[in-house]
Amino acid sequence: MSAGRADTTHNARYREIAAVLRRHSLGFLGGLIGLDRLLPFRHRAAEASGAETNESPAHLRSALEELGPTFIKLGQVLSTRPDLLPPAYIDELIKLQDAAPPVPVDLIRDVIRRELGGEPEDLFASFENEALASASIGQVHLATLKDGTPVVVKVRRPGAVAQVQQDVEIVQNLAMRATRTWELAREYDAAGLADEFAKTIRDELDYLQEGRNAERFAENFQDEPDVVIPRVFWEFTTSRVLTLERMHGANVSDATVLDTRGVDRKEVARRGADMVLKMTFEDRFFHADLHPGNLFIHDDGTIALIDFGMVGVVEEELRDHLSNLFIALARSDHNLLASALVGVSVSAPYVDRDVLSEDLRVFLSHYRLRSLRETPFARVAGEMFGILRDSHLRLPREMALLFKALLQIEGIAVKLDPDFRLAEALEPYAQRLTRERTSALVFARRLARASFDMGELALDVPGVLRRVIDQVDTTGIQVHLRAAELDPIVGRVERIGNRLVAGMIGAAFISGIGNVVSRERRWRSWEGAMVGTGLGVLSATGAYLAWTARRRGRRRP
């Protein structure tokens, strides 16, 4: 549906949003996104005079709650973005609870009947009509399978998809408007954020995807007795109904109950951190909604995890960015850290590198390697996020989710064990990631990836040049170039080519040496000669490239 047709279709909802914003003294937001025209003239005049402007985070939270499920989800997603919002807004949006009045059980039973092909009493040994929990998208009921297995049946609310689809289109349309009229929205790519939100909430509507997520976690933790993942019963699962093994245990944040049951809270804190770090750095697939309600603790300290609608994936590119950040922090190099943060940012505003580097120099001066380990991760991350906001840098979605998961597990662990420090648990993973980043194999793989990209570029260049020539022929533009103007460009291309050649030779040689050295048997005489010859060739190549660079530098006036 086009933006114009969507705007016409959703006019009533637009007016409702404008009225809610006005009621919560946030009418200035309506003006920024073009909703002020839907307000009566007297209200527009009052807001133009500033009579109803209030930037209180509590007002924003209340407005989102009043606007319903999709906007509550939007607030919850924004609460995971300390790189975008100040701490006061994050603290307020965290309070948003995804709760809704229960759906009448007759409607729930009708969904089950349509999806599973029978009455709940015929499908299950028992089914409780009273809801265990009711949220904006789904409602949960307790049941028991015929073999006596206790389960929870999660049913999507009737009409949830239509309401979410309408509101998501509105959010995307408003974001597009904001990018045209609001400079800050352009700098933070509000349209891109809206698209990310749309994907997140649509994934949560599909219970088949949540079931697949649960199974993937179960497979990843099948050899970890300290973590329990509920089983999915696929014969009672569709895109609208999800049936999972019922999890029992104490709430992870209830220290009194844990102490009464003799649970070692320090051990639980350590296990929780190890669980999240394993997900992130070993499995590269992590739970992105680790609030206390999603973790149960058994009497033996085992952690049971539930609710797998929001997950994150650590792709190779994100892994590279993480290693760059760790290397910069380990070296306390503010210039390297600035480059890493700009490199990971998905928005591309003008960034004053000098200001960013100076802010990071001051930031790093507050800590040394030892104090970084001993400082709460939330404090270090909070300062870093403040610098990102000041520079208008936005993290990619997956990294934002990762930071959210780390901050959540640290918050839970510190309540269990006040002496817990996430940085200490994180350190061995960071060191391993850094070693992998600098290994010969990874270096060779990155060069191969770069070579592939260069190959694609080479294939694209003729077509691009042809279009440029056609354009010049059409418009009659003449281009005059002087050799003196080309010299810096040619010199730069030559330097890049020299580095690439040297890098490829070096990577191949290092990889070959690694293969030879890693063999368990003793070297043969010819292998030693090969290594010596390789070193000689590498040295000669480096000397030649240095000589040509120096020669060009002397020729340059």
N, C-alpha and C positions, 0 to 999 in steps of 0.2 A: 504494500500500500504506500502510495506517495505521501510525502509530508503534508502537501496541501489537502488531500482527501482525508488523511488521518486527523488533521486539525479540525476539519468540518465535522467529522464523525464524533470527535471527542470534546466538542465545545462545552457540553454540560459539565464534564469532568474538569476541564480547564477552569470554568467559573468556580467550581467547588474548591479547587486548589487555591485560586486567587483569594476566595473568601476566607479560607483557613489561614493563609499567610497573613491576611489583614487582621484577623481575629487575634493572632499571636504576635502582633506588632512586628511582622516581618514583611510588610508590604513593599519595602525597598527591594526585596528579592524579586517580587513580581514585576517591578519596574525594570530590573536588569534583564529579565528573561521574556519581557514583552507581554506579561499578563495584566498589566495595569489598565489596558484598554477595556478589559472585561469588568472592571469595577465601576460602580456608579460614580458620577462626576464629583460628588461631595467628598467621597472617600479618596479619590485621586488628588483632590486639592489639599486635603488634610495631610496626606503622605508627602506631597510635594513640599509642604512647609516643614516637614520633619517631625510632625506632631506624634506620629505613631511608629517611629523607628526605634527598634530595640534589638540589639545583637546578642541578647542573653542566650547562652547555650541551652538553658532549660526551655526557653521558648521554642527553639528549633526542635528539641526532642518532643515536646508536646504536640507541635504541628505534625511531625511525622507520625506520631501515634494516632492522631485523629484522622490522618489521610489513609490509614489502613495498612493491610499486609505488605503490599509491594514497597511502600515507603518506609515501613518499619525495617524491612530487609535492606533497603537502601541505606538507612541509618546504621544498621549493624555492619554493613560492608564498609561504610565510611569510618566506623569506629576502629577498623583495622588499618587505617591509613594515617599514622602519625607523621608521615612525610608530607601530608597535605593539610592537615588541620592541627591547630594548637592544642596543647594538653587539656585545656578546660573543655573544649568540644569533645575530645576523645573520651574523657571521663564521663561526660553526660550521655553520650550516645551509647556507651557500654551498658547503661542502665535499661536500654530498650529491651523489653521482653517480648519474645515472639509468642504471645498468648492470644487466644480468641475465645468467644463464647462457644460452648460445645454445640456440635451439629446434632440435631435430633437423631436418635439411634435408628429410627426407621429409614432415614436417608442413608446412613452408613450401611445398614443391612442390605439396602437395595444395591449399593455399589458392589458389595461382596457377592451378591447374587449374580449380578451382571458379569463380573470379572472372573469369578471362580466357578460359576455354574451350579450353585446350590445354596441352601439356607445355611447360616453359620452353625446351627445345631447338627446339621448333617455332615458338615465338613470337619468340625472340631468336636472333641469330647465335651468341651465346655467353652462358652463365650460370654464374657461379661458385658452387659449392655451399657453400664456406666463407664464413661471414658476415663482412662488413666491420665491422659493429657490431651489438650486441644490447642493446636497452633494455627497459624494463618494458612498453611498449606495442607497440613495433615492432622489426623486425630488418631490416638493410640488406644487400643483396647486389649485387655488381657484375655488369653485363651489357653486351651490345653489341647495338644494333638491326641489322636486316638491311642497312641502308644504311651501316653502319659507325660510327654515332654511339654514343659511350660513354655509358652511363646508370647510374643507381643505382635499384634496385627496393626499395622500402620496403614490407614486409609486416607487417600487424598480427598479433600473436601469437594463436594459437588460445586461446580462453577468456579473453582479456583483458577483453572487454566485461562478461562475467558477474562477474568478480572485482572490477572497478572499480565496477560498479553496486552490488554488495553493500557494498563498503567506503564508497562515497559516501553510501549511505543510513545507514550506521552513524555516519559523521562528522556528518551532519545531525542524527541523533537525539541524539548526545552533545552537540552544540552547543545543542540545545533544552533538554536537561537542565541544562546549565551555566548557561543564562540564568535558570533558575528557582532555582538554589541558590548562584550565585556572582555577587556584585555586579559585579566587574570584567568578567565575561563579558557582563552586561547592558549595562554602560556602553559596551563596544566592539561591541555587537551581534554576538555570536558566531554567532547563527543566520544573520544576513545574510552574514557572512564565509563560513560553510559553503555557503550557496547560491551565492555568487560562485565558490567553489572548484569546486563541482559543475559549473557551467557551463563553467569553464575546462577541466577534465579531459575532459568529454564532447565539447567541441569538438575536442580533440586526438585523440579516437578516430576522427574522421571525416576520412579522407584526401581526400575530395572538397573539403571546406572548406579544407584546407591547400593543395590545388592551386589553388583560386580565390584564396586569399591570395597565392600566388606570382605568379599572372597579374596581379593588381592591382599588385603591386610592379613587375613588369616593365613594365606600362603607364606607371606613374608615372616610371620611370627610363629610358624609351625614348630620351630625348634627352640622357641623361647618360652619356658614354662611360667615365667613371671608375668606374662601378658596373655589375656584371654580375649578372643574376638568371637562374637556370637555367630552361630551357624545360620546360613540362609536356607529356608525351605522353599525351593523353587516351585514345587507343585502347588504352593499357595501364594505365589508371587506373580504380579503383573506390573505394568507401568503405573497402575493406580492403587495397587495393594502390595504391601511388603510384609512378609512374615519372617520374624527372626527369633532365635533362641532368646529366652528371657534371662537377663543378667541380674544377679543379686549382689548385695554388698553395702558397705557404709559409704556415705558421701565423702569424697576425698577431702573436703574442707571442714568436716566435722571432727575436730581434734579430740573432743571429749569422748565421743563414741569410739574412736580409734584407740584411745588410751584405755578405755574400759575393756576393750576386747584384746588388749595386749599386743597391738600392732606396733611394730618398730617404725615410727614415723620418719626417722632419718633414712632408713632403708627404702621406704616407699618414695621419698623425695629423690633418692639416687636412681631408683628404678624408673620413675617417671621421666627424668631427664634422659637417661640412657635410651628409653623407648623412643622419645622424640628425635634424639640425635641419630639413632639407628635409621629411623624412617627417612631422615633428611639426607644423610651422607652415605649410607650404605644402600638402602632400598630406593632412594630418590623419589619417594611417593609418601606424602605425609598427611596426617589428619590436620585440617586447618580450622577446627572449631573446638579447641580443647578447654572449654569452660568447665567448672567443677561438676556441673550436672551430667557431663558425658563420661565421667570416670567413676567407677565403683571399686572399693577396696575390700577384698576378702580378708578373713581373719588371719590367713597366713601371709598377708602382704601382697598377694597377687592383684594385679590391676586389670579390671575389666573395662573395655572401651566400647562405646556405642555411638550411634549417629554419624553416618559416613556420607552425608550429602555434600559437604564442603571439603574438598581435598586439594592438594597442591602437588605439582610435579617439578622435579629439579632436572631440567634438560641440560645438555652439555654446555650450552652458552651461559646459562645461569650458574652452573658449576664453575666455569671460568671466571665469571664476575666475582663470585664468592672468594675464590682463591686469590684474586687480585686484591680484594679488600683485606684479607687475612695477611697477605705479604706486606701490604702497606702499613697495617697496624703493627705487625711484628717488627718492622724496621723503623717505626715512628717517623715515616717519611711523608710529610704533609703534601708535597708535590705529587708523589705517587698516589696518595690517597685521593687527591683532587682529580687526577686522571681517571682513577677507578670509578669514582662516583659519577663523573660526567659520562664515562663509557657505559655505565649500567642504566643511566637515565633514559626513559622512553620519550620524554618531551625534549624538544630541541630549541629552547629559547637562547637568546644571547646570554652567555655566562661570563662574568668578569672573573677570569682565572686568578688574577692577583688577589682579589678580595676573597675568593673561595679558599685559596691556598693559605692566606693569612688567618682566616677563621679556623681552618683545620690545624694550622701551626699552634694557635692558642689552645685549641681543643686537646691536641696531643701533649702539649706542655703540662696539662693537668694530670696526666697519667704517664707512668712508665710501664714497662712490661709486667713488673710485679704488681703494681697497683691496678692494672687492667684486669688481672686475674682475681684480685680481691674486691673489686668494685662491682656492685650489682649491675647486671647486664641492662636492666631497665634504665638506669641512670646514664650509662654510656650511650645507649641507643637513643635516649631522649635528647641528649645534646647533639648527637649526629642528625637526628630528624629536624631539629631546629635549624641547623646549618643548611640542610636540604631545602627547607621551606624558604629560608631567606634568599637562597639562590634560585628558587623556583624550579628545582629539580624533582622529578617524579620517578619513583621506583616502578619497575614492572610489576604486574599483578602477583606473579608467583613469589617474587622476593618479598613483597609486602605481606603476603600470607605466611611466608616462612618466618619473618620477624614477629608476626602476630603469634604464631605457634610457640616460638621461643620465649616471648614475653609472658604468654599465658602459663607455660609450664614452670617458668621461674617464679611467677607469682604464687602458684600452687605449692611449689617446693619450699619456698621461703616460709609460708604459713606452717608447713609441716616441720621444717627445720630452719630456724632463724639464721643458722650459720652457713646455710647452703649458698654456694656461689656457682652460677651456671657457667661462668667463664672457665672455671677449673675443669668442669666436665667437658666443655667444648674444646679445650686446648688440644688434646690428642687428635681429635677429628680435624681440627684446623691444620695441625702439623702434617698429618697424612695427606690432606688435600693439597697443601703447599708442595710437599715432596712429589706428588703425582703431577702437579702442574709443571714442575721443572725437570721431569724425567725425560730421557731421550725419546722414549716411545711416544709420549704425549706431544713433544716438540715435533716429531716427525709427522704425527697425525694432523697437527695444526697446519704444518707446511703443506701437507697433501690437500687439506681442505682449502687452503689459500690458493693452491695451484688449480684446483677445480674451479674456484670462483674466477680466477684469472682466465681460465679456458672459456668459461661462459662469457666473460667480458669480451674476449677476443672474437667470439662468434657474433656478439651484438654490435661491435664497433662498425663493421661494414654497413649494416642497416642504418645505424645512427648517422654515419657520414653521408650516406645516400640521401637521407631526409634533409640533412643540413644543406647539401648541394642543391637539392630540388627547391628548397626554400629560398636559397640565394638566387637561383635562376628565376624564380617566380617574382621576387621583389626587386631584383636588379641590384642587390647590395654587393658592394665590392669591399673586400677585406685586404688590407695592406699590412704586412708583417715585416719587421726589420730583424736582421740576424741578431743584433745586440739584445733585442727584447726576448728572443727565443733562447738565448744562452743560459739564463738561470733555469728555465724549464728543462732544457736538455740536460743540464748538470744534475738537476734533481732526479730526473728519470734515470740517468746513469748511476747515480748513487744508490737509488732504490734497487736497480737491477743488480748492482754489485753485491748489495746486502743479501738479496734473494739468492743469488748464486752461491755466495759464501754460506748462507744458512742451509741451503739444500745439501751442499757438499758436507758441511759439518754435521748435519742431522744424519745423513747416510753413513758417515764415518762413525759417529757415536753409536748409532744403532748396530752397525757391524761389529764394533769393538764389544758392545754389550753382549751380542750373541756369542762371540768367541769366549769372552771372560766367563759368561754364565754356564758354560759347559762344565760338567763335573770332571771329565778326564783332563789330564795334563796337556799343556800346549805341545803341538808339534813344532819342529824347527821352522817350517815354512810359515806358520802362523805368526811367530815372533817377527820374522822378516816382513810379513805383510803389514803388521802393526807399525813397524818402523817406517816402512815405505809410505803408509798412509799418513803418518805424522809429518813426514817430509813434504808430501804433496799438499797437505793442509797448510803447513807453514808457508810454503812457497806461494800458494794461492792468496793467503792473507797478506804476505809481503807485496805481491803484485797489486792487489786491490788498494792497499795503503799508498803505494807509489803512484798509481794512477790518480787517486784522489788528491794527493799532495801536488802532483803535476798540474792538475786542473786548477787547484787553488792558486798556484803561482801565476797561471795565465790570466786569472780573473783580475781586472783592474781594481 
